[in-house]
Amino acid sequence: MEKKVNSFNSTGILYIIPTPIGNLSDITYRAVETLKNVNLIAAENIYHTNILLQHYNVKNILISLNKDNEKTQSHYVINKLKEGKKIALVSDAGTPVINDPGYFLVKKCCYLNIKIVPLPGPCAAITALSASGISTNRFCYEGFLPSKKKIRCDLLNSLKKETRTMIFYESKHRILESIRDIIEKIDENRHLVVAKEITKKWEYIYGAKANVMLSWLKKDKNRYNKGEIVIIIDGFKELKNQDVSEKVINTFKILRNFLSSKQSVLIASKIHKIKKNNLYKYAITKEDK
């Protein structure tokens, strides 16, 4: 049986409230008012959320809802919602549920037809994307890159020909290793952007080819040794036929019979005095098919 729109089983409401990702001023008037007026707040970290509440002189009841106690606490919150309570869900920073606890609770509320009111607000991935200079009309969010190298490399390899802009989160501990894997599995010449400490004092947004990005990061540890990091990778672009002439392609094909793809690209590009990157993209496209 289909559920009717706006036909809810209780008078309780779950508010999903985004909080600042760094700068405490980045919160809406509506969010502050809602935090003041709900019956209780389910927070990923009570201590962290208290800093925000004290800043805006918000006094309310807080309970913990994190990755370790999410299922247990969600049942508690559901019971309160069934009683008609209004409850706010917040994470440490940004929009709840996006790589943060709360999915189980929200899914349960949807199933039980409990009203959910999401508020708009900060999200590191979208904030970084808006200033990246990389295409924003089509993109995919992939969350945190896997910590294990093989799984991470397998994922990157599967996304090699993803035409949409790709957005990842990464930790300071693995950023260099991940950029190396992007170079190896996607393309050393693929344009990407690294955004660190968005909205905070040491914020930067830097774009370059993957190999240049790695060199740039390694020159100064302060560029990666702390803070939240977003990686944005330009999508794969199919090489147009006119970008590489038939004459160049024929030379490459002849060389490829005797040499590696990399050597063939290097020699053919020198013979015809073209950028090796164009021919390299052609070679990768054809040999992957």
N, C-alpha and C positions, 0 to 999 in steps of 0.2 A: 504494500500500500504506500502510495506516494505521500510525502509530507507536504502540507500546505505552507506556502511562503508566509512568514510572520505569524504562524500558528504554533505557539510554544507551550511546552508542558509545565512551565513554572513561571513565576514572576521574577525569578532570579536572573541576573545578567553577569556574564563573564566579560570584562573589559580587557582587551589586549593593548597594553600601553607601552609604546617605544620610549626609551630613555636615552639621554645623551651618550654619544660614543666617545666623548672626551671633554668637550666644552660644556659646562653645566648650563650655559645659556640656551643650548639647543634643545629646548623642550617647549611644547605648545601650552598656551593658557588652558586649553581644554584638558590636556593631560594632567596639569597641576590640580585643576578643579576636580577632576575625576578621582585622583588619588586622595583628595581631601574628603570626598563624599561617599566613597565605597565603604562597605562594612569591614572589609579586611583586604590586605595586600599579600599575594603569594609571590615571594621574591626568590630569585636564584641564590642570592647571598644577602642575608639580612643586614650585616654590617655595611656592605657596600651601598645598599639601597638607603640605609639610614643617613648616609652622608648627603645624598640627594634630597631626602625629605627634610632634613634639618636646614639645608640651604634655602628651601622654599617654605619653611615653617609649616610643614605638613605633619600633623600628629595623627597616627592611625595604628591599627593592630597589624603586625607583620607575622607571617608564617613562612617557613622555608619550603621551597619546592625546587629541588635541584635534580641533577641526573641520577643521584644515588637513591633519593627517596620519592621520585616522581610518581610512581604508581600508587604507593601508599597515600601520599599527600593528595593526589588527584581524587581519590575516593572520598577523602575528607572534604575537599572543596566541592565536589559534586553534591554531597549531602547537604552542605550549606546552601548551595544554589537551589536545591530542591525545596529548601525552607523559605526561599524567596530573597536570600541575601544577594547583595551586589559585591562582586569580588574583582579586584584588579590583578592581572598577571604581568609581572615585569621580570626582565633578565638583568644581568649586570650592566649591559650596555646594548643599545640598538633595539631592533624589533624582536620581541620574544618569538620563540619557535624556530627562527632562522638560525640554525646551528646552535640553538640554545634549548633548554628544557621547555616543555609545555605542549609538545605534539600529542602526547597520550591524553592529556586533559582536554585539549581542543577537540580531538577526535571523539572522545567520549561524550562531550557536550553536543557535538553534531549528531551523534547516534541517538542521544536521549532527547534531542530537539530542545535543548536549553539555549536560550538566546545568547549570541556572541556579538559583541560590538568591538570591532578593531579600529584603533585610532591610527592615523598616519603619523610618521615620524622618522627619526634617523635610522639609516642602514648603511654600514660602511661600504658594502659592495656597490650600491647604487650611487652613493656620494662620490666614491672614487671614479666610477664609470663616467659620471657626468662631466668630469674634468680631464678625462684621459686623452681626448682627441681621437679615440678609436670609435668606430661605428657603434651607435647606440640603438639603431632601429631593430636589430635582431641580436639577442645575446642569450647565453646559457650560464647559469650559476652552478658551479660544481662543488661548492663548499671547501672544506680543508683538503689539501692534497694528502693522499695516504702517507703515513709515516714510514712504512716499509718500502724500500727501494724498488723491489720487483713489482709490487702492486701499483706503486706510483708510476713506474715506467710503462707498465701495461696500460694504465689509464691514459697517459699522455700519448702513447702510440695509437690508441683507439680514437683519439681526438685529433690526430694529425691532419685529417681532411675535413674537420668540422668548420663549416663556412660561417657560423655565427661567432661573434665575439665571445670569448670565454673568460669567466671570472672565478678566481680561486682565493681562498684564505691560506696563509702560510705563517708558520712560527719563525721567530728569529733564529732558532736553532737549526732549521733546515733550509733556509732561504737560498743559500749558496748551492747546496746539493740539488735543490729543486730546479734552479736555473740551469745547472749543468745538465740535468735530465731533459729539460725543455730543449736545450741545444741539441742533445743527442737524439731525442725521439720525435721532435717536431721540426725544428729548423733553426740553425744558428743565425739565420738572417730574418727570422720572423720578428715583427715589431711587437714589443710588449711594454707595459707600463707597470711600475712598482709604486704603490702608494702606501706610505708609512705614517703612522700617528695622525690619521685624519682628524681634523678639528683641534688638535693639540698643539702645544708650543713648538715642537720640533717636526711639525708636518712637512712632508715633501711629496711631490708627485713627479716622477721622472720616467721618461719614455726613451727607448732605444732598441736597436736590434738586440737579440738575446745574447750574442757573444760580447757586444759592447756593454750591455747591462751587467754581465758577470764581472768584467774588468772594472767597471765603475764602482760596483759594490765593494769589491776586494780592496780598493784603494783607501777606504776609510771605514773602519769597524763601526763607527757611529751611525753609518748608513743602514745597518742591519742588526746591531747587537741588542736592541730593545724595542718594545712597542708592537702594536698590531700591524700586520702587513697584508695588503691586497695585491694580487697579481692579476693583470688584465692582458690577455693575449689576443692579438688580431686574428680574425678568422682566416681560413684557407681561401685563397683566391685562385680559381682556375686560370691557367695561363692561356691567353688568347693566341690563336695561330699566328697573327701578324707580329707578335712580339719576338718570335724567332723565325727567321726565313727558312724556306725549304732547303736552300743551299747549306746553311749552318747545320740543319738537322741531318742532312745526308752525310756531312763530314763527321758529325758525332756518331752516327750509326756505323760508319766504316771503322772508326777508331775503337768503338765499343766491342767490335769483334775480337780485338787483340788486347785491350786495356780495361782497367776498372772504369766504372762510371765516373768517378771523381777525376781520374787522369784524363779521360776522354773529354770531359767538360772543360778542363783547364787548357788542353791543347787546342781544341776547336774554338774556344773563345779567343785565344791568342791569334790563331790563324785569321779569323774574321773580324778581330778587333771589336768584340762586343762584350758587354758585362757578363761575367761568368754566372752571376746569380740568376739571370734570365734563363740561360741554358740549363743550369742546375735544376731549376724548378720544372722545366720541361722533362728533364731526365727522370726526376723523382716521380712525376705524374705518370709517365709512360711505364716505368718499371714496376710501379705499384699495382698496375692493372693486370 
